Amino acid sequence: MSFFPKLKLHVEVEEHLRGVFQNSELVSTLGVQEVERRFESLLVCLSHPPAFTTVRINTHLISVESAKQLLTDELEKQLKRKDLIIQHPKLPDVLLVPVNGPRRDLERYSSEVIVGAQCGNAVLRGAHVFAPGILSAPKNMKVGDAVSVLSDIEGKCKRGAKDFLGSKIFIGNGTAKMSRSEIFCANGLVKGIGIWMTEPVYLSPSFDNLLPSFLFLQNLPSSTVSHVLGPTSGERILDMCAAPGGKTTHIAALMHDQGEVIALDKTPNKIQKIMESAEALQLKSIKAFCFDSTKAIASSKSEVKPEGPPFLAESFDRILLDAPCSGMGQRPNMVYSWSLKEVKSYQPLQRKLLNVAVKLLKPGGTLVYSTCTITLAENEEQVAWVLESFPSLRLQQQVPHLGGEGMMGAGLSHEQLKLLQRFDPSEVALKNSCKPIHECSTEDMISLANKDTIGFFIAKFVKTDSASS
């Protein structure tokens, strides 16, 4: 049984998705009732956080064992107890920290602080409440007051309100670290923690500035992608849509910082953050450029610069295209506000990027395409289009393969679907009858961690010959 309502979508978006998840291939294989059950289960899962916090170790600077011990010590100080930390057997640089929740017996206080939906989602993943995320606070709130924190999931609360009667979801209790007058002062947005979460609905450790040179918070499928790409020392690798840089830095670490990792993104401040991450993790093989990846192929040698885009055709050993997408796999997310037109707008852009990626990839090179969404159009349909449009590309087995196979409905064969990875949290049952996660065996916890993730998709291609042949 779920703790939060299922993900709320625009009616047109939900009906579109329902049609996708009830396509004729799926219905003929599983039956109408089963595909409907899976779809409803998916919407419920998406509004809840995953059962584990996933931490990637910067193996360029520290061993996994040393990082695990440091993390164990830090969490013991923070939580006043010794938490179980599991090293993933197939992702050797990834640690799993179980999340305790939902905690259904928390008492709600009469004093309520309302936070924005994005802030609320962060709290459900272990964060405290930072002052800019606070929309409403009691009239006389002062430092030290015990308050309940609720998320304005529909974005209706006006900043500075003294109370709010609209749709809101309880996400835990905390202690005010600032007064109302400090939070909503006339001098603009105040920085720092406004509410220290003492009793969150989901008890997950806070990783704010925790061992920043050694640890990187990253969802399990996102950590899987770089391993699937399989970078090796000395290669030239392109990360086409690199922000916020987690996969870029992971690729560089897996290469032992030997070779060249080119990161592209269209937004200047995002490029700056990528380089700040590279500096914090002491990775020198990364070069980041503010550039539109749809224009990253040079039409002639005269266009090519000593460094940076555009690039000559067939100049990269491996390419990661973690494509801009509708983002419908993110968790937790209780309200998805985009229209159907916006959801459908990404497929053409993704195809432009794929076209450039194929041209930039060397014969024998590897292209990995990934998204953090659940739609067929942005995932399996894109694979079918790639295979039809580019005869030089072949699907390749992924290692490790932790997710399920691809979803039926795009006309791909069963053998092709088995080569894809779709992380689909609908397989996870949210039931009261399930025993607490800390009572599970390590093997069962790892199995749960592989399933209870964000919604995500990965396809891996190898280029057999020149695209022009």
C-alpha positions, -999 to 999 in steps of 0.1 A, spaced: 0 0 0 14 34 -10 21 63 15 17 91 -11 -9 94 -39 2 82 -73 20 105 -97 -5 132 -109 -3 139 -147 -23 161 -171 -53 140 -183 -40 140 -218 -5 128 -207 -19 100 -185 -42 88 -213 -13 89 -238 9 69 -214 -19 45 -206 -22 38 -244 16 33 -246 16 8 -217 -14 -10 -231 -1 -14 -266 -12 -44 -286 21 -63 -282 20 -60 -244 -17 -68 -242 -14 -99 -263 15 -112 -242 4 -102 -207 -33 -95 -209 -53 -63 -202 -55 -66 -165 -18 -72 -160 -7 -43 -182 -31 -20 -164 -18 -32 -130 18 -25 -141 9 10 -153 -9 19 -121 20 4 -100 45 25 -120 26 57 -112 25 49 -75 62 40 -74 72 72 -92 57 93 -64 79 76 -38 117 77 -34 138 46 -41 146 22 -13 183 30 -14 206 60 -16 233 52 -41 268 66 -36 295 64 -62 332 63 -50 358 84 -68 382 55 -72 407 80 -87 415 93 -52 404 66 -27 398 28 -25 363 16 -21 371 -1 12 386 32 26 356 52 14 332 27 28 348 29 62 349 67 61 312 68 51 303 43 79 320 65 105 303 97 92 268 82 91 273 68 126 280 104 138 251 118 119 224 92 126 237 80 160 236 44 148 256 21 127 239 18 93 244 -11 69 264 -1 38 265 -26 9 291 -26 -19 272 -35 -52 287 -68 -65 284 -57 -102 291 -20 -98 323 -22 -77 326 16 -72 290 19 -59 278 17 -23 241 12 -13 227 28 18 192 15 28 165 41 33 141 37 63 105 45 54 78 54 50 74 60 87 37 61 92 36 68 130 50 103 130 30 129 149 21 161 130 25 195 146 0 223 144 28 247 131 33 240 94 61 250 70 52 247 33 81 240 8 82 239 -29 78 205 -47 114 204 -57 126 211 -22 101 185 -9 115 159 -33 150 166 -20 138 162 16 125 127 7 160 118 -5 177 129 27 181 167 25 173 193 51 152 223 41 172 252 28 157 286 32 151 294 -5 128 263 -7 104 276 20 72 292 7 51 296 39 59 296 76 38 304 107 34 340 116 54 338 148 79 310 140 112 315 158 145 296 159 140 263 178 103 258 170 92 223 162 73 223 129 58 199 104 70 202 68 46 198 39 52 199 2 32 222 -21 30 196 -49 9 217 -73 29 249 -70 -1 270 -57 14 284 -25 27 320 -27 61 328 -12 57 345 22 23 332 30 15 327 67 -6 296 60 -17 275 30 -49 255 26 -42 241 -8 -30 206 -18 0 196 4 17 164 14 33 158 48 70 149 44 82 150 80 90 171 111 119 194 118 133 222 139 134 258 127 170 271 123 158 305 112 128 327 122 101 336 97 114 372 96 149 359 87 136 336 59 114 362 43 136 393 49 133 423 26 169 419 14 162 390 -10 167 352 -8 185 340 23 209 311 21 215 282 45 193 256 63 160 269 73 145 237 88 166 209 102 147 177 95 145 156 127 118 132 117 115 128 79 89 104 65 118 87 47 149 85 69 179 88 46 213 103 55 221 138 44 251 139 21 254 177 20 291 184 17 299 149 30 334 138 18 329 157 -15 363 147 -30 355 110 -25 317 105 -28 292 114 -56 255 109 -51 242 92 -83 211 70 -90 220 34 -96 210 34 -134 231 65 -139 261 48 -124 254 17 -145 256 38 -178 293 45 -175 302 9 -168 281 -1 -199 300 24 -220 332 5 -209 359 33 -212 395 23 -211 427 43 -205 440 63 -235 407 66 -254 390 98 -266 354 99 -254 326 123 -260 298 130 -235 274 149 -257 249 162 -232 271 162 -201 254 183 -174 254 180 -145 286 160 -150 281 129 -129 286 106 -158 315 127 -172 335 124 -140 326 87 -137 339 80 -172 372 98 -164 376 78 -132 370 45 -150 397 55 -175 421 61 -145 421 98 -157 442 87 -187 429 98 -220 405 125 -230 369 131 -220 351 159 -239 320 172 -222 295 194 -241 265 213 -229 246 244 -242 244 262 -209 275 281 -196 268 278 -159 263 240 -163 297 238 -180 312 257 -151 297 232 -126 311 202 -146 346 217 -143 341 225 -106 331 188 -101 362 177 -121 384 199 -100 369 187 -67 374 151 -78 409 159 -91 402 146 -126 424 163 -153 413 144 -184 380 163 -187 376 192 -211 342 209 -211 328 232 -238 297 253 -240 283 240 -274 252 227 -290 259 190 -297 235 190 -327 262 211 -344 292 192 -332 302 176 -365 325 197 -387 317 200 -424 353 205 -433 388 205 -418 389 242 -419 362 243 -392 381 222 -367 398 241 -339 429 229 -319 406 221 -290 369 218 -288 340 215 -311 331 211 -339 349 178 -346 358 158 -376 338 127 -384 348 94 -368 371 110 -342 358 94 -310 363 59 -296 332 60 -275 303 83 -272 277 87 -245 244 104 -254 225 108 -222 198 126 -241 176 155 -231 142 138 -224 108 142 -208 123 131 -174 93 111 -164 114 85 -146 126 108 -119 117 99 -83 101 110 -61 78 131 -82 41 136 -71 30 160 -99 43 161 -135 32 194 -149 43 191 -186 18 190 -214 16 162 -240 31 186 -266 61 191 -243 65 153 -237 64 146 -274 89 174 -283 120 154 -274 120 126 -300 130 149 -329 159 165 -309 171 131 -298 172 119 -334 193 150 -344 217 142 -316 219 105 -326 226 114 -362 256 135 -351 268 108 -326 268 81 -354 289 104 -376 314 112 -348 319 76 -338 349 57 -351 344 23 -369 345 -3 -341 335 24 -316 307 22 -290 277 45 -287 255 43 -255 222 61 -256 203 66 -223 173 86 -209 157 90 -175 122 86 -189 96 59 -193 81 66 -227 83 42 -257 89 70 -282 121 82 -265 135 47 -258 126 16 -277 112 35 -307 145 54 -309 164 21 -310 142 8 -338 148 41 -357 186 39 -352 188 3 -365 167 12 -396 185 45 -403 221 34 -397 230 0 -410 265 4 -396 251 1 -360 244 -31 -342 230 -36 -307 255 -50 -283 252 -69 -250 254 -47 -219 276 -54 -190 265 -52 -163 228 -58 -171 209 -50 -139 176 -37 -153 148 -55 -172 147 -60 -209 132 -34 -233 94 -29 -235 74 -44 -263 55 -21 -287 82 -6 -310 85 -37 -333 118 -49 -319 124 -86 -318 126 -105 -285 164 -109 -290 168 -72 -295 147 -63 -264 169 -86 -243 199 -65 -253 183 -33 -239 180 -22 -203 148 -7 -190 148 1 -153 111 -1 -144 102 4 -107 67 -9 -112 81 -43 -104 85 -32 -68 54 -38 -47 46 -11 -21 29 -32 4 26 -31 42 31 -68 43 67 -65 31 92 -70 59 115 -40 67 144 -36 44 169 -40 72 155 -75 79 163 -86 43 193 -107 33 221 -89 15 212 -108 -17 176 -97 -14 186 -61 -8 208 -60 -39 180 -74 -59 156 -48 -46 182 -20 -52 184 -31 -89 146 -28 -93 136 0 -70 153 28 -90 144 58 -110 128 50 -144 157 47 -169 167 33 -202 200 22 -218 209 10 -253 244 1 -264 255 1 -301 287 -8 -318 297 7 -352 307 -20 -376 321 2 -404 321 37 -417 288 55 -417 294 67 -452 299 32 -466 
